[in-house]
Amino acid sequence: QVQLVESGGGLVQPGESLRLSCVVSRNGFSINYMGWYRQAPGKQRDLVAVVTSGGSSTYADSVKGRFTISRDNAKNTVYLQMNSLKLEDTAVYYCNVKTGIYNTNHWGQGTQVTVSS
């Protein structure tokens, strides 16, 4: 019932920026948390950033100071502004939302971010 569509990935050089977007179709469920995870080749999927319905955000230590998460409740969209990208940021980035009274998890299909020199 809840669908997420990510966009904005691409190929960039170190130091450049990208902005990811995730549009959520939620069929009336409340969205309690919106966030971004990433999975690099050979590694597990890890949290990048999350923002609550109240606007509080949390970041992985590896991206603090470089990435900014934001949400637009009216547009049902969450963004991830990624600045000063590093080679280590290369991964598939997945949008994630937690909805309803049970904080049900929903995932997007992922968007590829490749940082290469």
DSSP file (Angstrom, degrees, kcal/mol; ACC not computed):
  #  RESIDUE AA STRUCTURE BP1 BP2  ACC     N-H-->O    O-->H-N    N-H-->O    O-->H-N    TCO  KAPPA ALPHA  PHI   PSI    X-CA   Y-CA   Z-CA
    1    1 A Q              0   0    0      0, 0.0     2,-0.6     0, 0.0    26,-0.1   0.000 360.0 360.0 360.0 -36.5    0.0    0.0    0.0
    2    2 A V        -     0   0    0     24,-0.1     2,-0.4    25,-0.1    24,-0.2  -0.850 360.0-174.1 -97.1 124.5    2.9    2.3    0.7
    3    3 A Q  E     -A   25   0A   0     22,-2.3    22,-2.9    -2,-0.6     2,-0.4  -0.940   8.7-163.8-122.6 142.7    5.2    2.9   -2.2
    4    4 A L  E     -A   24   0A   0    103,-0.4   105,-0.5    -2,-0.4     2,-0.5  -0.981   1.5-168.5-126.9 135.3    8.4    4.8   -2.3
    5    5 A V  E     -A   23   0A   0     18,-1.8    18,-2.1    -2,-0.4     2,-0.2  -0.971   9.3-160.9-128.0 115.9   10.2    6.1   -5.5
    6    6 A E  E     +A   22   0A   0     -2,-0.5     2,-0.3    16,-0.2    16,-0.2  -0.613  15.4 165.3 -93.4 153.6   13.8    7.4   -5.2
    7    7 A S  E     +A   21   0A   0     14,-2.0    14,-2.6    -2,-0.2   104,-0.1  -0.973  39.3  70.0-155.7 165.0   15.5    9.6   -7.7
    8    8 A G        +     0   0    0     -2,-0.3    11,-0.4     1,-0.3    14,-0.0   0.335  59.7 133.3 108.2  -5.8   18.6   11.8   -8.0
    9    9 A G        +     0   0    0     12,-0.1     2,-0.3     9,-0.1    -1,-0.3  -0.188  22.9 127.8 -70.3 169.6   21.4    9.3   -8.0
   10   10 A G  E     -d  113   0B   0    102,-0.7   104,-2.8   101,-0.1     2,-0.5  -0.988  56.3 -59.1 170.3-169.5   24.2    9.4  -10.5
   11   11 A L  E     +d  114   0B   0     -2,-0.3     2,-0.3   102,-0.2   104,-0.2  -0.912  53.9 161.0-107.5 124.1   28.0    9.4  -11.1
   12   12 A V  E     -d  115   0B   0    102,-2.7   104,-2.5    -2,-0.5     3,-0.1  -0.908  35.7-113.1-137.0 164.1   30.0   12.2   -9.6
   13   13 A Q    >   -     0   0    0     -2,-0.3     3,-2.0   102,-0.2    72,-0.2  -0.608  53.5 -75.8 -91.5 158.3   33.6   13.0   -8.7
   14   14 A P  T 3  S+     0   0    0      0, 0.0    72,-0.2     0, 0.0    -1,-0.1  -0.251 119.6  27.2 -53.7 138.4   34.9   13.3   -5.2
   15   15 A G  T 3  S+     0   0    0     70,-3.0    69,-0.7     1,-0.3    71,-0.1   0.208  97.1 112.9  92.9 -14.6   33.9   16.6   -3.7
   16   16 A E    <   -     0   0    0     -3,-2.0    69,-2.3    69,-0.2    -1,-0.3  -0.220  58.8-122.7 -84.3 179.1   30.8   17.1   -5.8
   17   17 A S        -     0   0    0     66,-0.2     2,-0.3    67,-0.2    66,-0.2  -0.870  20.4-175.9-127.7 154.7   27.2   17.0   -4.6
   18   18 A L  E     - B   0  82A   0     64,-2.2    64,-3.4    -2,-0.3     2,-0.5  -0.976  14.4-147.3-141.8 154.0   24.0   15.2   -5.3
   19   19 A R  E     - B   0  81A   0    -11,-0.4     2,-0.3    -2,-0.3    62,-0.2  -0.972  13.9-159.1-126.1 117.5   20.4   15.6   -4.0
   20   20 A L  E     - B   0  80A   0     60,-2.7    60,-2.2    -2,-0.5     2,-0.4  -0.702   6.1-164.5 -93.6 145.8   18.3   12.5   -3.6
   21   21 A S  E     -AB   7  79A   0    -14,-2.6   -14,-2.0    -2,-0.3     2,-0.4  -0.958   7.4-168.6-128.3 148.5   14.5   12.6   -3.5
   22   22 A C  E     -AB   6  78A   0     56,-1.7    56,-2.1    -2,-0.4     2,-0.5  -0.950   6.4-160.3-139.3 117.1   11.9   10.1   -2.4
   23   23 A V  E     -AB   5  77A   0    -18,-2.1   -18,-1.8    -2,-0.4     2,-0.5  -0.850  13.3-154.4 -99.4 129.9    8.2   10.5   -3.0
   24   24 A V  E     -A    4   0A   0     52,-3.0     2,-0.6    -2,-0.5   -20,-0.2  -0.896  14.2-164.1-113.2 127.9    6.0    8.5   -0.8
   25   25 A S  E     +A    3   0A   0    -22,-2.9   -22,-2.3    -2,-0.5    51,-0.0  -0.954  20.1 168.9-104.8 115.4    2.5    7.2   -1.6
   26   26 A R    >   -     0   0    0     -2,-0.6     3,-2.1   -24,-0.2   -24,-0.1   0.449  36.2-134.0-117.1  -2.4    1.1    6.3    1.8
   27   27 A N  T 3  S-     0   0    0      1,-0.3     3,-0.1   -26,-0.1   -25,-0.1   0.844  78.1 -48.3  50.8  40.7   -2.7    5.7    1.4
   28   28 A G  T 3  S+     0   0    0      1,-0.3    -1,-0.3     0, 0.0     2,-0.2   0.331 101.0 134.9  88.5  -8.1   -3.6    7.7    4.4
   29   29 A F    <   -     0   0    0     -3,-2.1    -1,-0.3     1,-0.1     2,-0.2  -0.497  59.8-113.1 -72.6 143.1   -1.1    6.1    6.9
   30   30 A S        -     0   0    0     -2,-0.2    70,-2.2    -3,-0.1     2,-0.7  -0.527  22.3-135.0 -72.4 142.7    0.8    8.5    9.0
   31   31 A I  E     +E   99   0B   0     68,-0.2    68,-0.2    -2,-0.2     3,-0.1  -0.890  27.1 173.7-103.2 110.1    4.5    8.7    8.3
   32   32 A N  E     +     0   0B   0     66,-2.6    21,-1.4    -2,-0.7     2,-0.4   0.861  67.2  14.7 -85.1 -38.7    6.4    8.7   11.6
   33   33 A Y  E     -EF  98  52B   0     65,-1.4    65,-2.2    19,-0.2     2,-0.4  -0.992  57.9-169.4-138.4 144.4    9.9    8.5   10.3
   34   34 A M  E     +EF  97  51B   0     17,-2.4    17,-3.1    -2,-0.4     2,-0.3  -0.999  26.2 149.0-130.8 136.0   11.5    9.1    6.9
   35   35 A G  E     -EF  96  50B   0     61,-3.1    61,-2.6    -2,-0.4     2,-0.4  -0.933  38.2-117.2-156.9 177.8   15.1    8.1    6.2
   36   36 A W  E     -EF  95  49B   0     13,-3.0    12,-3.0    -2,-0.3    13,-1.7  -0.988  22.2-178.6-128.4 135.4   17.8    7.0    3.9
   37   37 A Y  E     -EF  94  47B   0     57,-2.7    57,-2.9    -2,-0.4     2,-0.3  -0.833   9.5-156.2-121.1 163.7   19.9    3.9    4.1
   38   38 A R  E     -EF  93  46B   0      8,-2.4     8,-2.7    -2,-0.3     2,-0.4  -0.993   7.9-162.0-143.3 153.3   22.7    2.7    1.8
   39   39 A Q  E     -E   92   0B   0     53,-2.1    53,-2.2    -2,-0.3     6,-0.2  -0.947   9.1-162.0-137.9 113.9   24.3   -0.5    0.9
   40   40 A A    >   -     0   0    0      4,-0.5     3,-2.3    -2,-0.4    51,-0.1  -0.536  45.5 -73.9 -87.6 159.2   27.8   -0.7   -0.7
   41   41 A P  T 3  S+     0   0    0      0, 0.0    -1,-0.1     0, 0.0     3,-0.1  -0.301 120.2   7.4 -55.1 128.9   28.9   -3.8   -2.6
   42   42 A G  T 3  S+     0   0    0      1,-0.3     2,-0.3    -3,-0.1    -2,-0.0   0.525 114.2  97.7  77.9   6.1   29.8   -6.6   -0.2
   43   43 A K  S <  S-     0   0    0     -3,-2.3    -1,-0.3     1,-0.1     2,-0.1  -0.808  74.3-102.6-124.4 165.1   28.4   -4.7    2.8
   44   44 A Q        -     0   0    0     -2,-0.3     2,-0.5    -3,-0.1    -4,-0.5  -0.330  45.1 -91.4 -79.5 165.7   25.2   -4.6    4.8
   45   45 A R        -     0   0    0     -6,-0.2     2,-0.3    -2,-0.1    -6,-0.2  -0.692  51.9-172.8 -80.8 123.7   22.5   -1.9    4.5
   46   46 A D  E     -F   38   0B   0     -8,-2.7    -8,-2.4    -2,-0.5     2,-0.2  -0.855  27.9 -99.2-122.4 152.8   23.2    0.8    7.0
   47   47 A L  E     +F   37   0B   0     -2,-0.3   -10,-0.3   -10,-0.2     3,-0.1  -0.467  32.8 175.0 -67.7 135.0   21.4    3.9    8.2
   48   48 A V  E     -     0   0B   0    -12,-3.0    12,-2.6     1,-0.4     2,-0.3   0.778  64.8 -24.8-102.0 -52.7   22.5    7.2    6.6
   49   49 A A  E     -FG  36  59B   0    -13,-1.7   -13,-3.0    10,-0.2    -1,-0.4  -0.983  53.3-166.1-161.3 152.3   20.0    9.6    8.1
   50   50 A V  E     -FG  35  58B   0      8,-2.1     8,-2.3    -2,-0.3     2,-0.4  -0.995   3.5-162.2-143.9 146.7   16.5    9.7    9.5
   51   51 A V  E     -FG  34  57B   0    -17,-3.1   -17,-2.4    -2,-0.3     6,-0.2  -0.996  14.8-139.0-130.8 136.8   14.1   12.5   10.2
   52   52 A T  E >   -F   33   0B   0      4,-2.6     3,-1.6    -2,-0.4   -19,-0.2  -0.309  33.6 -99.9 -85.3 172.6   11.1   12.3   12.5
   53   53 A S  T 3  S+     0   0    0    -21,-1.4   -20,-0.1     1,-0.3    20,-0.1   0.770 125.0  55.9 -62.9 -25.2    7.6   13.8   11.9
   54   54 A G  T 3  S-     0   0    0    -22,-0.2    -1,-0.3     2,-0.1   -22,-0.0   0.489 122.4-105.0 -86.2  -3.6    8.7   16.6   14.2
   55   55 A G  S <  S+     0   0    0     -3,-1.6     2,-0.3     1,-0.3    -2,-0.1   0.455  71.0 142.2  97.5   1.1   11.7   17.4   12.2
   56   56 A S        -     0   0    0     -5,-0.0    -4,-2.6     1,-0.0     2,-0.3  -0.587  33.1-159.7 -76.8 137.7   14.4   16.0   14.4
   57   57 A S  E     -G   51   0B   0     -2,-0.3     2,-0.4    -6,-0.2    -6,-0.2  -0.872  14.6-165.8-123.8 152.6   17.2   14.3   12.4
   58   58 A T  E     -G   50   0B   0     -8,-2.3    -8,-2.1    -2,-0.3     2,-0.3  -0.993  10.7-165.1-135.1 141.1   19.9   11.8   13.1
   59   59 A Y  E     -G   49   0B   0     -2,-0.4   -10,-0.2   -10,-0.2     2,-0.1  -0.928  26.5-108.6-128.5 149.4   23.0   11.0   10.9
   60   60 A A    >>  -     0   0    0    -12,-2.6     3,-1.7    -2,-0.3     4,-0.9  -0.481  36.9-117.4 -65.8 147.1   25.5    8.3   10.7
   61   61 A D  T 34 S+     0   0    0      1,-0.3     3,-0.5     2,-0.2    -1,-0.1   0.833 111.6  63.2 -57.8 -32.7   28.9    9.5   11.9
   62   62 A S  T 34 S+     0   0    0      1,-0.2    -1,-0.3     3,-0.0   -14,-0.0   0.673 111.8  34.4 -69.0 -16.7   30.4    9.0    8.5
   63   63 A V  T X> S+     0   0    0     -3,-1.7     3,-2.2   -15,-0.2     4,-2.2   0.446  81.8 128.4-118.2  -2.9   28.1   11.6    6.9
   64   64 A K  T 3< S+     0   0    0     -4,-0.9     4,-0.1    -3,-0.5    -3,-0.0  -0.302  80.0  16.5 -58.6 134.5   27.8   14.2    9.6
   65   65 A G  T 34 S+     0   0    0      2,-0.4    -1,-0.3     1,-0.1     3,-0.1   0.264 125.6  59.0  86.5 -12.1   28.5   17.7    8.4
   66   66 A R  T <4 S+     0   0    0     -3,-2.2    17,-2.0     1,-0.2     2,-0.3   0.707  97.5  52.8-115.3 -35.6   28.2   16.6    4.7
   67   67 A F  E  <  -C   82   0A   0     -4,-2.2    -2,-0.4    15,-0.2     2,-0.4  -0.785  58.8-166.1-107.6 148.7   24.7   15.3    4.3
   68   68 A T  E     -C   81   0A   0     13,-2.3    13,-3.0    -2,-0.3     2,-0.4  -0.989   4.8-158.4-134.8 125.9   21.4   16.9    5.2
   69   69 A I  E     +C   80   0A   0     -2,-0.4     2,-0.3    11,-0.2    11,-0.2  -0.819  19.0 165.8-101.2 142.8   18.1   15.2    5.4
   70   70 A S  E     -C   79   0A   0      9,-1.7     9,-3.1    -2,-0.4     2,-0.4  -0.972  18.2-150.3-148.9 161.1   14.8   17.1    5.1
   71   71 A R  E     -C   78   0A   0     -2,-0.3     2,-0.6     7,-0.2     7,-0.2  -0.987   9.3-155.2-138.0 147.9   11.2   16.3    4.6
   72   72 A D  E  >> -C   77   0A   0      5,-3.1     5,-1.9    -2,-0.4     4,-0.7  -0.925   9.7-170.9-120.0 101.0    8.2   18.1    3.0
   73   73 A N  T  45S+     0   0    0     -2,-0.6     3,-0.5     1,-0.2    -1,-0.1   0.843  84.3  57.3 -64.7 -34.3    5.1   16.7    4.6
   74   74 A A  T  45S+     0   0    0      1,-0.2    -1,-0.2    -3,-0.1    -2,-0.0   0.850 116.1  36.0 -64.9 -33.5    2.8   18.4    2.1
   75   75 A K  T  45S-     0   0    0     -3,-0.5   -51,-0.2     2,-0.2    -1,-0.2   0.414 104.2-128.2 -97.9  -0.5    4.5   16.8   -0.8
   76   76 A N  T  <5 +     0   0    0     -4,-0.7   -52,-3.0    -3,-0.5     2,-0.4   0.920  65.2 134.7  51.6  47.8    5.2   13.5    1.0
   77   77 A T  E   < -BC  23  72A   0     -5,-1.9    -5,-3.1   -54,-0.2     2,-0.4  -0.968  43.1-162.6-132.6 140.8    8.8   13.7    0.0
   78   78 A V  E     -BC  22  71A   0    -56,-2.1   -56,-1.7    -2,-0.4     2,-0.3  -0.966  14.0-160.6-121.2 142.2   12.1   13.3    1.8
   79   79 A Y  E     -BC  21  70A   0     -9,-3.1    -9,-1.7    -2,-0.4     2,-0.4  -0.848  12.9-159.4-121.1 154.4   15.4   14.6    0.5
   80   80 A L  E     -BC  20  69A   0    -60,-2.2   -60,-2.7    -2,-0.3     2,-0.6  -0.902   9.0-161.5-133.6 107.1   19.0   13.9    1.1
   81   81 A Q  E     -BC  19  68A   0    -13,-3.0   -13,-2.3    -2,-0.4     2,-0.6  -0.794  11.1-165.8 -87.3 120.5   21.4   16.6    0.2
   82   82 A M  E     +BC  18  67A   0    -64,-3.4   -64,-2.2    -2,-0.6     2,-0.3  -0.931  10.8 174.9-115.9 112.7   24.9   15.1   -0.2
   83   83 A N        +     0   0    0    -17,-2.0   -66,-0.2    -2,-0.6   -67,-0.2  -0.734  59.8  21.0-112.0 162.3   27.8   17.4   -0.3
   84   84 A S  S    S-     0   0    0    -69,-0.7    -1,-0.2    -2,-0.3   -67,-0.2   0.900  84.4-157.5  49.6  49.2   31.5   16.8   -0.4
   85   85 A L        -     0   0    0    -69,-2.3   -70,-3.0    -3,-0.3     2,-0.3  -0.249   7.1-157.3 -63.7 143.6   31.0   13.3   -1.6
   86   86 A K    >   -     0   0    0    -72,-0.2     3,-1.8    -3,-0.1     4,-0.3  -0.759  32.0-108.0-117.4 162.7   33.7   10.7   -1.0
   87   87 A L  G >  S+     0   0    0      1,-0.3     3,-1.7    -2,-0.3    28,-0.3   0.866 118.6  62.3 -55.8 -36.6   34.6    7.5   -2.7
   88   88 A E  G 3  S+     0   0    0      1,-0.3    -1,-0.3   -48,-0.0   -48,-0.0   0.613  89.1  70.1 -68.0 -12.6   33.3    5.7    0.4
   89   89 A D  G <   +     0   0    0     -3,-1.8    -1,-0.3     2,-0.0     2,-0.2   0.553  67.9 120.7 -81.1  -7.9   29.8    7.1   -0.3
   90   90 A T    <   +     0   0    0     -3,-1.7     2,-0.3    -4,-0.3    24,-0.2  -0.403  42.0 106.1 -60.8 123.3   29.4    4.9   -3.3
   91   91 A A  E    S- H   0 113B   0     22,-2.1    22,-2.7    -2,-0.2     2,-0.6  -0.969  76.0 -81.3-177.8 169.4   26.4    2.7   -2.7
   92   92 A V  E     -EH  39 112B   0    -53,-2.2   -53,-2.1    -2,-0.3     2,-0.5  -0.866  47.2-146.1 -87.8 127.0   22.8    2.0   -3.5
   93   93 A Y  E     -EH  38 111B   0     18,-3.0    18,-2.1    -2,-0.6     2,-0.5  -0.846  12.9-162.5-102.4 128.8   20.7    4.5   -1.5
   94   94 A Y  E     -E   37   0B   0    -57,-2.9   -57,-2.7    -2,-0.5     2,-0.3  -0.919  12.8-137.0-115.4 131.4   17.3    3.3   -0.3
   95   95 A C  E     -E   36   0B   0     -2,-0.5    13,-2.1   -59,-0.2     2,-0.4  -0.626  25.7-171.4 -79.1 144.1   14.5    5.4    1.0
   96   96 A N  E     -EI  35 107B   0    -61,-2.6   -61,-3.1    -2,-0.3     2,-0.3  -1.000   9.8-177.5-140.4 137.2   12.7    4.2    4.1
   97   97 A V  E     -EI  34 106B   0      9,-1.8     9,-1.8    -2,-0.4     2,-0.5  -0.979  15.1-150.8-132.1 150.4    9.6    5.2    5.9
   98   98 A K  E     -EI  33 105B   0    -65,-2.2   -66,-2.6    -2,-0.3   -65,-1.4  -0.987  27.3-174.1-119.3 125.0    8.0    3.9    9.1
   99   99 A T  E   > +EI  31 104B   0      5,-2.0     5,-2.4    -2,-0.5     3,-0.3  -0.806  29.2   3.6-125.8 157.5    4.2    4.3    9.1
  100  100 A G  T > 5S-     0   0    0    -70,-2.2     3,-1.4    -2,-0.3   -68,-0.1   0.082  99.1 -48.5  69.2-175.1    1.2    3.9   11.4
  101  101 A I  T 3 5S+     0   0    0      1,-0.3    -1,-0.2     2,-0.1   -72,-0.0   0.672 137.1  49.4 -70.7 -16.4    0.9    2.9   15.0
  102  102 A Y  T 3 5S-     0   0    0     -3,-0.3    -1,-0.3     2,-0.0    -2,-0.2   0.355 105.9-122.9-102.5   4.6    3.2   -0.1   14.5
  103  103 A N  T < 5 -     0   0    0     -3,-1.4    -3,-0.2    -4,-0.2     2,-0.2   0.930  37.1-161.7  52.2  50.4    6.0    1.8   12.7
  104  104 A T  E   < -I   99   0B   0     -5,-2.4    -5,-2.0    -6,-0.1     2,-0.3  -0.421  12.2-124.5 -66.2 132.5    5.7   -0.5    9.7
  105  105 A N  E     -I   98   0B   0     -7,-0.2     2,-0.3    -2,-0.2    -7,-0.2  -0.568  28.6-179.1 -82.2 139.3    8.8   -0.4    7.5
  106  106 A H  E     -I   97   0B   0     -9,-1.8    -9,-1.8    -2,-0.3     2,-0.4  -0.996   8.1-158.6-137.1 143.0    8.6    0.4    3.8
  107  107 A W  E     -I   96   0B   0     -2,-0.3  -103,-0.4   -11,-0.2   -11,-0.2  -0.924  10.0-137.9-126.2 144.6   11.4    0.5    1.3
  108  108 A G        -     0   0    0    -13,-2.1  -103,-0.2    -2,-0.4     3,-0.1  -0.325  35.1-105.7 -83.1 177.9   12.1    2.0   -2.1
  109  109 A Q        -     0   0    0   -105,-0.5   -15,-0.1     1,-0.2  -104,-0.1   0.649  62.9-114.8 -82.2 -15.8   13.9    0.2   -4.9
  110  110 A G        -     0   0    0    -15,-0.0     2,-0.4     1,-0.0   -16,-0.2   0.070  16.5-125.3  99.4 150.6   17.1    2.2   -4.5
  111  111 A T  E     - H   0  93B   0    -18,-2.1   -18,-3.0  -104,-0.1     2,-0.3  -1.000  26.3-119.6-134.2 135.4   19.1    4.7   -6.5
  112  112 A Q  E     - H   0  92B   0     -2,-0.4  -102,-0.7   -20,-0.2     2,-0.5  -0.564  23.8-172.8 -81.0 129.7   22.7    4.2   -7.4
  113  113 A V  E     -dH  10  91B   0    -22,-2.7   -22,-2.1    -2,-0.3     2,-0.5  -0.989   6.6-176.3-118.5 121.1   25.2    6.8   -6.2
  114  114 A T  E     -d   11   0B   0   -104,-2.8  -102,-2.7    -2,-0.5     2,-0.6  -0.975   9.3-170.2-122.7 123.1   28.7    6.3   -7.6
  115  115 A V  E     +d   12   0B   0     -2,-0.5     2,-0.4   -28,-0.3  -102,-0.2  -0.954  23.0 159.3-112.1 116.3   31.6    8.5   -6.5
  116  116 A S              0   0    0   -104,-2.5    -2,-0.1    -2,-0.6   -29,-0.0  -0.998 360.0 360.0-143.7 140.7   34.7    8.0   -8.7
  117  117 A S              0   0    0     -2,-0.4  -104,-0.1  -104,-0.2    -1,-0.1   0.400 360.0 360.0 -96.5 360.0   37.8    9.8   -9.6
